[in-house]
Amino acid sequence: MKVEIGNPAPDFELTANTGEKWRLSEQRGNVIALLFYPGDETLVCTRQMCSIREHWEDYLRTKATVIGISPGSPEEHSAFAENHRLPIHLLADEDGSVTEDYCSHWLFPTFFMRAIVIVDAKGIVRTKRSMLRAFRPTDRSVITAIYSARGDDLEERYARIKSNVKSK
């Protein structure tokens, strides 16, 4: 199933660098930032993940769960996370099936791509951006997309509060 903005995010379960199973559907109620990257210990991917570490306080303020996903084993991800003191879970998509669903691109094969996918608290895909592997998303673009996904919930809460006030 290919991921489309405005549709429910397909559920998946992968093993994290900690050895624990991580399932998307168990995260309902939280905004999730899925950061797909081609591989550990590569120049651009290492810069991307280390930039997240350097801006971690900004990510924490979003109250979103930030997850990295790439091929490779949980053990490889564990070594990568430890080597660079990464604060996020890295999920092992060893067969590439989740990456295929979430990062499909009409022109380029999946292994050329990196992507950010933001899933809102209700499990709906709010942002999907794919880019060639030589490029990486800026922290600002990821954080802005997270806040945008949270905004839908804030607008809905505001509408409920407003309707409650009118009914009294």
C-alpha positions as CSV (number, residue, x, y, z in Angstrom):
1,M,0.0,0.0,0.0
2,K,1.5,3.3,-1.1
3,V,1.3,6.2,1.4
4,E,-0.7,9.3,0.4
5,I,-1.2,12.6,2.2
6,G,-4.6,12.7,3.9
7,N,-4.9,8.9,4.1
8,P,-4.3,6.7,7.2
9,A,-0.7,5.6,7.6
10,P,-0.3,1.9,6.9
11,D,0.6,0.1,10.1
12,F,4.0,-1.6,10.4
13,E,6.2,-3.2,13.1
14,L,10.0,-3.1,13.0
15,T,12.8,-3.8,15.4
16,A,14.5,-0.7,16.9
17,N,18.2,-0.3,17.6
18,T,17.4,-1.1,21.3
19,G,16.1,-4.6,20.3
20,E,12.5,-3.6,21.1
21,K,9.6,-4.0,18.6
22,W,8.1,-0.7,17.5
23,R,4.6,-0.6,16.0
24,L,3.1,2.5,14.4
25,S,-0.5,1.8,15.5
26,E,0.6,1.8,19.2
27,Q,1.7,5.4,18.8
28,R,-1.8,6.8,18.3
29,G,-2.3,10.0,20.1
30,N,1.2,11.2,19.3
31,V,2.5,13.0,16.2
32,I,5.1,10.8,14.6
33,A,8.0,12.0,12.4
34,L,9.3,9.1,10.3
35,L,12.7,10.0,8.8
36,F,13.7,7.5,6.1
37,Y,17.4,7.5,5.2
38,P,19.5,5.2,3.0
39,G,22.1,3.9,5.4
40,D,24.1,4.2,8.6
41,E,27.6,5.7,8.6
42,T,27.3,7.3,5.2
43,L,28.2,11.0,4.8
44,V,24.8,12.6,4.3
45,C,22.9,10.3,6.6
46,T,25.4,10.8,9.4
47,R,25.1,14.6,9.0
48,Q,21.4,14.3,9.0
49,M,21.2,12.3,12.2
50,C,23.9,14.3,13.9
51,S,22.0,17.5,13.0
52,I,18.9,16.0,14.8
53,R,21.1,15.4,17.8
54,E,22.4,19.0,17.8
55,H,18.8,20.4,17.5
56,W,17.3,17.8,19.9
57,E,15.8,20.4,22.2
58,D,13.9,21.9,19.3
59,Y,12.5,18.5,18.4
60,L,11.5,17.8,22.0
61,R,9.5,21.1,22.1
62,T,7.3,19.7,19.3
63,K,6.2,16.8,21.6
64,A,6.5,14.5,18.5
65,T,8.1,11.1,18.4
66,V,11.0,11.2,16.0
67,I,12.0,7.9,14.4
68,G,14.7,7.0,11.9
69,I,14.1,4.1,9.4
70,S,16.6,2.5,7.1
71,P,17.8,-0.9,5.9
72,G,20.3,-2.6,8.0
73,S,20.1,-4.7,11.1
74,P,19.1,-3.5,14.6
75,E,22.7,-4.2,15.7
76,E,24.1,-2.0,12.9
77,H,21.7,0.8,14.0
78,S,22.6,0.3,17.6
79,A,26.3,0.8,16.8
80,F,25.5,3.9,14.6
81,A,23.3,5.4,17.4
82,E,26.0,4.8,20.0
83,N,28.8,6.0,17.9
84,H,27.1,9.3,17.2
85,R,25.1,9.6,20.5
86,L,21.8,9.7,18.6
87,P,18.8,10.5,20.8
88,I,16.2,8.8,18.5
89,H,15.2,5.2,17.9
90,L,16.4,3.8,14.6
91,L,14.2,1.1,13.1
92,A,15.6,-1.7,10.9
93,D,13.6,-2.2,7.7
94,E,15.8,-5.1,6.6
95,D,13.5,-6.3,3.8
96,G,12.7,-2.7,2.6
97,S,9.0,-3.2,2.6
98,V,8.1,-0.2,4.8
99,T,10.5,2.0,2.9
100,E,8.9,0.9,-0.3
101,D,5.4,1.8,0.9
102,Y,6.4,5.1,2.5
103,C,9.1,6.4,0.1
104,S,7.8,5.4,-3.3
105,H,8.7,7.9,-6.0
106,W,7.3,7.9,-9.6
107,L,10.8,8.4,-11.2
108,F,13.5,7.0,-8.9
109,P,14.0,3.6,-7.2
110,T,13.4,3.6,-3.5
111,F,17.1,3.0,-2.6
112,F,17.9,6.5,-4.2
113,M,15.5,8.2,-1.8
114,R,15.3,9.7,1.6
115,A,12.0,10.9,2.9
116,I,10.1,12.5,5.8
117,V,6.6,11.4,6.6
118,I,4.7,13.1,9.4
119,V,1.7,11.2,10.8
120,D,-0.7,13.1,13.0
121,A,-2.1,11.9,16.3
122,K,-5.1,10.2,14.6
123,G,-2.8,8.2,12.3
124,I,-3.3,10.3,9.2
125,V,-0.4,11.2,6.9
126,R,0.0,15.0,6.9
127,T,3.4,15.4,5.2
128,K,5.3,13.2,2.7
129,R,8.4,14.6,1.1
130,S,10.9,12.5,-0.8
131,M,14.2,13.6,-2.0
132,L,17.3,12.1,-3.7
133,R,19.7,10.6,-1.3
134,A,22.4,13.2,-1.8
135,F,20.1,15.8,-0.3
136,R,18.6,15.8,3.2
137,P,15.7,17.7,4.8
138,T,16.6,20.6,7.1
139,D,15.8,20.4,10.7
140,R,13.6,23.5,10.2
141,S,11.6,21.8,7.5
142,V,11.0,18.7,9.6
143,I,10.0,20.7,12.7
144,T,7.7,23.0,10.7
145,A,6.0,19.9,9.3
146,I,5.6,18.5,12.8
147,Y,4.0,21.7,14.0
148,S,1.8,21.7,11.0
149,A,0.5,18.2,11.8
150,R,-0.1,19.3,15.4
151,G,-2.0,22.3,14.1
152,D,-4.8,20.2,12.8
153,D,-5.4,18.9,16.3
154,L,-5.2,22.4,17.7
155,E,-7.7,23.7,15.2
156,E,-10.1,20.9,16.0
157,R,-9.8,21.5,19.7
158,Y,-10.4,25.2,19.2
159,A,-13.6,24.4,17.1
160,R,-14.9,22.2,19.9
161,I,-14.2,24.8,22.6
162,K,-15.8,27.5,20.4
163,S,-19.0,25.3,19.9
164,N,-19.1,24.5,23.6
165,V,-19.0,28.2,24.5
166,K,-21.8,29.0,21.9
167,S,-24.0,26.3,23.3
168,K,-23.9,27.7,26.9
